């Protein structure tokens, strides 16, 4: 057993209890998958990160759900950088992270942390009727063909007609497995749709989104930075967003309002990356004794 420093950070928020929480365990990238997943389950958070030295970037970051390691995640990236900065572990206004999805570049501008997600990859088109059944909505609530999109982590981006449909959505596990099969997943891997509307939760926002999650994760993610990047790429590719920079909102109906500034890198027909920027609030910090 060894003691590790940790920070609990509310990402995509500048105040306590907003955005999405993530526990950042410093110097713990060498822990086993089993210990990392158990720690996530212990926190009841969606994701946690574990950092360590890197030979190809400024720091290595590993991302874990309660059920598995994933290559990249957005709000934990914001949380990790906010935690490192608060501890004086970052000098200058830029750094790079080694992740399972490749090197992620970070820029610091005051309290804002901007990550450049990798160039979008557009994958399988999933039948709208399957996605509608998976979230308990009529098919006509979906206004554009759902598609698997990744800027480091794949999501089934699904554009809904209005806020009332977004708020009515409920995950249905049986049909969700059919969505996963259509997306090419197997076993315990799921393809929870990232639901988005083309109107903000507030007057400041341009989009309002939800991500409903299957067990063993909590039932809903308050703010999803990696899915926000994928969603933005989808909107630009299909001409659904006429701004080069827009404000994405999520979590407001959960009492955890989160906001990100999203910027396209390159033209809509040949995007080379997606920048997603937000803030992080250090909620608590301490030490945790974990098996090494």
C-alpha positions in Angstrom: 0.0 0.0 0.0 1.2 3.5 -0.8 -0.1 7.0 -0.2 -0.9 9.2 -3.2 -1.9 12.9 -3.3 -5.3 13.5 -5.0 -7.4 16.5 -6.0 -11.2 16.4 -6.5 -12.0 18.9 -9.2 -15.3 20.2 -10.7 -14.5 20.5 -14.4 -16.1 22.9 -16.8 -17.2 25.1 -13.9 -15.6 27.9 -11.9 -17.5 27.2 -8.7 -18.2 24.3 -6.4 -20.7 21.7 -7.3 -21.0 22.7 -11.0 -19.8 20.9 -14.1 -18.5 17.4 -13.7 -16.4 16.0 -10.9 -13.2 14.1 -11.3 -10.6 12.8 -8.8 -7.0 13.2 -10.0 -4.5 10.9 -8.4 -1.0 12.2 -8.8 1.9 9.9 -9.6 -0.4 6.9 -9.8 -0.2 5.9 -13.5 1.6 2.7 -12.6 -1.2 1.3 -10.5 -3.0 -1.8 -11.9 -6.2 -1.5 -13.8 -8.1 -3.3 -11.1 -7.0 -0.8 -8.4 -7.8 2.2 -10.7 -11.3 0.9 -11.5 -12.0 0.1 -7.8 -11.0 3.7 -6.9 -13.5 5.1 -9.4 -16.2 2.9 -8.0 -15.3 4.1 -4.5 -15.7 7.7 -5.5 -19.0 7.1 -7.3 -17.7 9.5 -10.0 -18.0 8.7 -13.7 -14.2 8.9 -14.3 -10.9 9.5 -12.5 -7.4 10.1 -13.8 -4.0 8.8 -12.7 -0.9 10.7 -13.7 2.8 9.8 -14.1 6.0 10.6 -16.0 6.2 10.5 -19.8 9.0 10.1 -22.3 7.1 11.7 -25.1 5.1 14.5 -23.4 5.1 16.6 -20.3 3.0 14.1 -18.3 1.2 10.8 -18.9 -2.5 10.6 -18.0 -4.5 7.4 -17.7 -8.3 7.6 -17.7 -10.6 5.1 -16.0 -14.3 4.4 -15.8 -15.7 2.1 -13.1 -15.6 -0.7 -15.6 -12.5 -0.1 -17.8 -9.7 2.1 -19.0 -10.5 4.5 -21.8 -8.0 6.3 -24.1 -9.2 9.8 -23.5 -11.8 11.9 -21.8 -12.5 15.6 -21.8 -13.6 16.7 -18.4 -10.9 14.7 -16.7 -8.3 16.4 -18.9 -9.6 19.8 -17.7 -9.6 18.5 -14.1 -6.1 17.0 -14.4 -4.5 20.3 -15.7 -6.4 22.4 -13.1 -5.2 20.1 -10.3 -1.6 20.2 -11.5 -1.7 24.0 -11.9 -3.1 24.5 -8.4 -0.2 22.4 -7.0 2.4 24.4 -8.9 3.3 21.5 -11.1 2.9 23.5 -14.4 5.2 26.3 -15.5 4.3 28.4 -18.5 1.1 28.6 -20.5 1.3 25.3 -22.5 2.0 21.6 -22.0 1.4 18.3 -23.6 -0.3 15.1 -22.2 0.4 11.6 -23.3 -3.0 9.8 -23.5 -4.2 6.6 -25.0 -5.6 8.6 -27.9 -2.2 10.3 -28.6 -0.6 13.6 -27.6 -3.1 16.2 -26.4 -1.9 19.8 -26.5 -3.0 22.2 -23.7 -3.0 25.9 -23.6 -3.6 28.0 -20.4 -5.1 31.4 -20.6 -5.8 32.8 -17.2 -8.3 30.5 -15.5 -9.3 28.9 -18.8 -7.8 25.5 -19.9 -8.0 24.7 -23.6 -7.4 21.2 -24.9 -6.9 20.5 -28.6 -8.7 17.2 -29.3 -7.4 15.1 -32.3 -8.9 15.4 -35.8 -12.4 13.9 -35.9 -13.1 10.5 -37.2 -16.5 9.8 -38.6 -17.7 6.2 -38.2 -20.8 4.2 -38.5 -24.2 5.7 -39.2 -26.6 4.2 -36.7 -30.3 3.8 -37.7 -32.4 6.5 -36.1 -35.1 4.1 -35.1 -32.5 2.1 -33.0 -31.2 5.2 -31.3 -34.8 6.5 -30.6 -35.7 3.2 -29.0 -32.5 3.3 -26.9 -33.5 6.6 -25.4 -37.2 6.1 -25.2 -38.2 8.7 -27.8 -40.2 8.7 -31.0 -38.0 8.5 -34.1 -39.2 12.0 -35.3 -37.5 13.6 -32.3 -34.2 13.0 -34.1 -33.6 15.5 -36.9 -30.2 14.3 -38.3 -28.8 10.8 -38.9 -27.0 9.5 -35.7 -23.4 8.8 -36.3 -20.4 7.5 -34.4 -17.9 10.3 -34.1 -14.6 10.4 -32.2 -12.1 13.2 -31.3 -10.3 10.7 -29.1 -13.3 8.7 -27.8 -16.3 7.6 -29.9 -19.8 8.7 -29.2 -23.1 8.2 -31.1 -23.9 11.9 -31.8 -27.7 12.3 -32.0 -29.3 15.7 -32.7 -32.8 16.2 -31.2 -35.5 18.6 -32.3 -36.1 20.4 -29.0 -35.4 20.6 -25.3 -38.6 18.8 -24.4 -37.3 15.7 -26.2 -33.9 16.1 -24.6 -35.4 16.2 -21.1 -37.8 13.3 -21.8 -35.0 10.9 -22.9 -34.5 7.8 -20.7 -31.9 5.0 -21.4 -33.4 1.6 -22.3 -30.8 -1.1 -21.9 -32.2 -3.7 -24.3 -32.4 -1.4 -27.4 -29.1 0.3 -26.3 -27.4 -3.1 -26.9 -28.7 -3.0 -30.4 -27.2 0.4 -30.9 -23.9 -1.0 -29.6 -24.1 -3.9 -32.0 -24.9 -1.5 -34.9 -21.9 0.6 -33.9 -19.6 -2.5 -34.0 -19.3 -3.0 -30.2 -19.4 -6.2 -28.3 -19.3 -7.5 -24.8 -19.7 -4.8 -22.1 -18.8 -1.9 -24.4 -21.8 0.3 -25.0 -22.5 3.2 -27.3 -24.6 5.6 -25.3 -26.0 8.3 -27.6 -24.8 11.8 -26.9 -28.0 13.8 -27.3 -27.7 17.5 -28.4 -30.1 20.3 -29.2 -29.3 23.4 -31.2 -30.3 25.8 -28.5 -28.5 26.5 -25.2 -29.8 25.9 -21.7 -29.1 29.6 -21.1 -29.1 32.6 -23.4 -25.3 32.3 -23.5 -25.3 28.8 -24.9 -25.6 27.6 -28.5 -26.1 23.9 -27.7 -27.5 21.9 -24.8 -26.7 18.2 -24.4 -27.1 15.1 -22.2 -25.2 11.8 -21.9 -27.2 9.0 -20.2 -24.9 6.2 -19.0 -25.3 2.5 -18.5 -24.3 0.7 -15.3 -21.9 0.5 -13.5 -21.4 4.2 -14.2 -23.8 6.8 -12.6 -27.0 7.3 -14.7 -26.0 10.6 -16.3 -22.8 12.5 -17.0 -23.0 16.1 -15.9 -20.6 17.4 -18.6 -18.8 15.4 -21.2 -15.8 17.2 -22.8 -14.8 14.4 -25.2 -18.3 14.0 -26.5 -18.6 17.8 -26.9 -15.7 17.7 -29.3 -17.2 14.9 -31.3 -20.6 16.6 -31.3 -19.1 19.9 -32.5 -17.3 18.1 -35.4 -20.6 16.5 -36.4 -22.4 19.8 -36.4 -19.8 21.5 -38.5 -19.5 18.6 -40.9 -23.2 18.6 -41.7 -23.7 22.4 -41.7 -25.7 22.5 -38.5 -23.5 25.1 -36.8 -22.7 28.3 -38.6 -20.3 29.7 -36.0 -16.6 28.9 -35.9 -16.6 29.2 -32.1 -19.6 28.3 -30.0 -20.7 27.7 -26.4 -21.7 24.2 -25.4 -23.8 23.7 -22.3 -24.7 20.5 -20.3 -25.7 19.5 -16.8 -28.1 22.4 -16.0 -31.1 20.1 -15.3 -29.0 18.1 -12.9 -28.2 21.1 -10.9 -24.5 20.9 -12.1 -24.4 23.6 -14.9 -21.3 23.3 -17.1 -20.1 25.3 -20.0 -17.3 25.0 -22.7 -16.0 27.1 -25.5 -15.6 25.1 -28.6 -13.4 26.1 -31.6 -12.9 24.4 -34.9 -9.4 23.9 -36.2 -9.3 24.0 -40.0 -12.2 24.2 -42.4 -15.4 22.3 -41.8 -14.6 19.9 -44.7 -11.1 19.1 -43.4 -11.0 19.6 -39.7 -7.5 18.9 -38.1 -8.7 19.2 -34.5 -11.3 20.5 -32.1 -10.5 22.9 -29.3 -12.6 22.6 -26.1 -12.0 25.0 -23.3 -13.3 25.3 -19.8 -12.4 26.0 -16.2 -11.8 23.8 -13.2 -12.6 24.3 -9.5 -10.6 22.4 -6.9 -13.3 21.1 -4.5 -11.1 19.1 -2.1 -7.7 17.5 -1.8 -6.0 15.0 0.3 -4.2 11.6 0.2 -5.4 8.1 -0.6 -3.8 4.8 0.4 -3.9 2.4 -2.6 -2.4 -1.0 -3.3 0.7 -0.6 -5.5 
